[in-house]
Amino acid sequence: MYQLNFEVAKSFLEKDPIISNLVQNLHSPDIKPSSMPILEELVNAIIGQQLSTASASAIKKKFFANIPQNMPLTSILMDMSEIDYKNSGISNQKMNYLRSIGEYFSQNKTIGDDMHSMKDEEIISELTKIKGVGEWTVQMLLIFNLHRPDVFPINDLAILQSGVKLLSLEELTLKEQKNQLMAYAENWAPHKTVASLYLWSWRDKKYVI
């Protein structure tokens, strides 16, 4: 089991001339590690795609309240009727994604346990085979569920915006911004997850450097 070591990461990042200001002037970012099973975490992620936090929370609550508690979640995802999905507030597209997740986990019953011994890249490669599951979704699992220490979700809008501002990349194209930010973020290895948390925290707190 991986565990984020904030003190070690903070000490390491304080030596970097670019991110050190954030590390020294922001409180250690809050993180609430999840102990939720990977399958349920993915279901929540799919339901919450492109929705406000409040809307996603309401639909998740309704969905889980309406499913049988004595059936495997994989079976529920595959067998639930289109009407039942619709009554829970889930679109046809997300219904298809959830059915794909159910099918994948029914065919790969040990994957939740297997992930603990898999590399980050292997987990991303494996789970993005599922329809509707993208790299960003898996990276969120790596950070908040599997507690991996060296994840940098470049396609997260808040991370990108904070990173561009931090490195003064505003005049570059989006592709150039991503390339340069990813390249510089290697200086934060093997603590890119904590660096990401500081970038999120910076945007939320609007601290001026």
Contacts in CASP RR format, 6 or more apart in sequence:
PFRMAT RR
TARGET T0000
AUTHOR 0000-0000-0000
METHOD contacts of the structure
MODEL  1
MYQLNFEVAKSFLEKDPIISNLVQNLHSPDIKPSSMPILEELVNAIIGQQ
LSTASASAIKKKFFANIPQNMPLTSILMDMSEIDYKNSGISNQKMNYLRS
IGEYFSQNKTIGDDMHSMKDEEIISELTKIKGVGEWTVQMLLIFNLHRPD
VFPINDLAILQSGVKLLSLEELTLKEQKNQLMAYAENWAPHKTVASLYLW
SWRDKKYVI
1 116 0 8 1.000
1 147 0 8 1.000
2 146 0 8 1.000
2 147 0 8 1.000
2 148 0 8 1.000
2 149 0 8 1.000
3 147 0 8 1.000
4 31 0 8 1.000
4 33 0 8 1.000
4 147 0 8 1.000
4 149 0 8 1.000
4 193 0 8 1.000
4 194 0 8 1.000
5 149 0 8 1.000
6 28 0 8 1.000
6 194 0 8 1.000
8 191 0 8 1.000
9 149 0 8 1.000
9 191 0 8 1.000
9 193 0 8 1.000
9 194 0 8 1.000
9 195 0 8 1.000
10 23 0 8 1.000
10 28 0 8 1.000
10 194 0 8 1.000
12 188 0 8 1.000
12 191 0 8 1.000
13 19 0 8 1.000
13 20 0 8 1.000
13 23 0 8 1.000
13 188 0 8 1.000
13 191 0 8 1.000
13 194 0 8 1.000
13 195 0 8 1.000
13 198 0 8 1.000
14 20 0 8 1.000
14 23 0 8 1.000
14 24 0 8 1.000
16 187 0 8 1.000
16 188 0 8 1.000
18 166 0 8 1.000
18 167 0 8 1.000
18 184 0 8 1.000
18 187 0 8 1.000
19 166 0 8 1.000
19 188 0 8 1.000
19 195 0 8 1.000
19 198 0 8 1.000
21 209 0 8 1.000
22 166 0 8 1.000
22 198 0 8 1.000
22 199 0 8 1.000
22 201 0 8 1.000
22 202 0 8 1.000
22 207 0 8 1.000
22 209 0 8 1.000
23 198 0 8 1.000
25 207 0 8 1.000
25 209 0 8 1.000
26 198 0 8 1.000
26 201 0 8 1.000
26 202 0 8 1.000
26 205 0 8 1.000
26 207 0 8 1.000
27 201 0 8 1.000
29 194 0 8 1.000
29 197 0 8 1.000
29 198 0 8 1.000
29 200 0 8 1.000
29 201 0 8 1.000
30 201 0 8 1.000
31 143 0 8 1.000
31 144 0 8 1.000
31 197 0 8 1.000
32 144 0 8 1.000
33 144 0 8 1.000
33 145 0 8 1.000
33 147 0 8 1.000
34 41 0 8 1.000
34 144 0 8 1.000
34 145 0 8 1.000
35 145 0 8 1.000
36 44 0 8 1.000
36 145 0 8 1.000
37 112 0 8 1.000
38 111 0 8 1.000
38 112 0 8 1.000
38 115 0 8 1.000
38 141 0 8 1.000
38 145 0 8 1.000
39 73 0 8 1.000
39 74 0 8 1.000
39 101 0 8 1.000
39 102 0 8 1.000
39 105 0 8 1.000
39 112 0 8 1.000
40 73 0 8 1.000
41 141 0 8 1.000
41 145 0 8 1.000
42 101 0 8 1.000
42 127 0 8 1.000
42 130 0 8 1.000
42 133 0 8 1.000
42 137 0 8 1.000
42 141 0 8 1.000
43 63 0 8 1.000
43 73 0 8 1.000
43 77 0 8 1.000
43 98 0 8 1.000
43 101 0 8 1.000
44 56 0 8 1.000
44 60 0 8 1.000
45 133 0 8 1.000
45 137 0 8 1.000
45 140 0 8 1.000
45 141 0 8 1.000
46 94 0 8 1.000
46 97 0 8 1.000
46 98 0 8 1.000
46 101 0 8 1.000
46 132 0 8 1.000
46 133 0 8 1.000
46 137 0 8 1.000
47 56 0 8 1.000
47 59 0 8 1.000
47 60 0 8 1.000
47 63 0 8 1.000
47 90 0 8 1.000
47 94 0 8 1.000
47 98 0 8 1.000
48 55 0 8 1.000
48 56 0 8 1.000
48 59 0 8 1.000
48 60 0 8 1.000
49 94 0 8 1.000
51 59 0 8 1.000
59 88 0 8 1.000
59 89 0 8 1.000
59 90 0 8 1.000
62 88 0 8 1.000
62 89 0 8 1.000
63 88 0 8 1.000
63 89 0 8 1.000
63 90 0 8 1.000
66 84 0 8 1.000
66 87 0 8 1.000
66 88 0 8 1.000
67 73 0 8 1.000
67 76 0 8 1.000
67 80 0 8 1.000
68 76 0 8 1.000
72 106 0 8 1.000
73 102 0 8 1.000
73 105 0 8 1.000
74 102 0 8 1.000
74 103 0 8 1.000
74 105 0 8 1.000
74 106 0 8 1.000
75 106 0 8 1.000
77 98 0 8 1.000
77 99 0 8 1.000
77 101 0 8 1.000
77 102 0 8 1.000
77 103 0 8 1.000
78 99 0 8 1.000
78 102 0 8 1.000
78 103 0 8 1.000
78 106 0 8 1.000
82 92 0 8 1.000
82 95 0 8 1.000
85 92 0 8 1.000
85 94 0 8 1.000
85 95 0 8 1.000
85 98 0 8 1.000
86 92 0 8 1.000
86 95 0 8 1.000
90 98 0 8 1.000
96 131 0 8 1.000
97 130 0 8 1.000
97 131 0 8 1.000
97 132 0 8 1.000
97 133 0 8 1.000
100 130 0 8 1.000
100 131 0 8 1.000
100 132 0 8 1.000
101 130 0 8 1.000
101 133 0 8 1.000
104 111 0 8 1.000
104 129 0 8 1.000
104 130 0 8 1.000
105 111 0 8 1.000
111 126 0 8 1.000
115 123 0 8 1.000
115 146 0 8 1.000
116 146 0 8 1.000
118 126 0 8 1.000
120 142 0 8 1.000
120 148 0 8 1.000
120 150 0 8 1.000
120 151 0 8 1.000
123 138 0 8 1.000
123 141 0 8 1.000
123 142 0 8 1.000
123 146 0 8 1.000
124 135 0 8 1.000
124 138 0 8 1.000
124 139 0 8 1.000
124 142 0 8 1.000
127 133 0 8 1.000
127 134 0 8 1.000
127 137 0 8 1.000
127 138 0 8 1.000
127 141 0 8 1.000
128 134 0 8 1.000
128 135 0 8 1.000
128 138 0 8 1.000
135 153 0 8 1.000
135 155 0 8 1.000
136 153 0 8 1.000
136 155 0 8 1.000
136 156 0 8 1.000
139 151 0 8 1.000
139 153 0 8 1.000
139 156 0 8 1.000
140 153 0 8 1.000
142 148 0 8 1.000
142 151 0 8 1.000
143 151 0 8 1.000
143 153 0 8 1.000
143 193 0 8 1.000
143 196 0 8 1.000
148 193 0 8 1.000
149 190 0 8 1.000
149 191 0 8 1.000
149 192 0 8 1.000
149 193 0 8 1.000
149 194 0 8 1.000
150 189 0 8 1.000
150 190 0 8 1.000
150 191 0 8 1.000
150 192 0 8 1.000
150 193 0 8 1.000
151 192 0 8 1.000
151 193 0 8 1.000
151 196 0 8 1.000
152 159 0 8 1.000
152 182 0 8 1.000
152 185 0 8 1.000
152 188 0 8 1.000
152 192 0 8 1.000
152 193 0 8 1.000
152 195 0 8 1.000
152 196 0 8 1.000
153 159 0 8 1.000
153 196 0 8 1.000
154 160 0 8 1.000
154 178 0 8 1.000
154 181 0 8 1.000
154 182 0 8 1.000
154 185 0 8 1.000
156 196 0 8 1.000
158 199 0 8 1.000
158 200 0 8 1.000
158 203 0 8 1.000
158 204 0 8 1.000
159 196 0 8 1.000
159 199 0 8 1.000
159 200 0 8 1.000
160 177 0 8 1.000
160 178 0 8 1.000
160 181 0 8 1.000
161 203 0 8 1.000
162 199 0 8 1.000
162 200 0 8 1.000
162 202 0 8 1.000
162 203 0 8 1.000
163 169 0 8 1.000
163 181 0 8 1.000
163 199 0 8 1.000
164 170 0 8 1.000
164 177 0 8 1.000
164 181 0 8 1.000
166 199 0 8 1.000
166 202 0 8 1.000
166 209 0 8 1.000
167 180 0 8 1.000
167 181 0 8 1.000
167 184 0 8 1.000
169 176 0 8 1.000
169 177 0 8 1.000
169 180 0 8 1.000
169 181 0 8 1.000
172 180 0 8 1.000
185 192 0 8 1.000
185 195 0 8 1.000
188 195 0 8 1.000
END
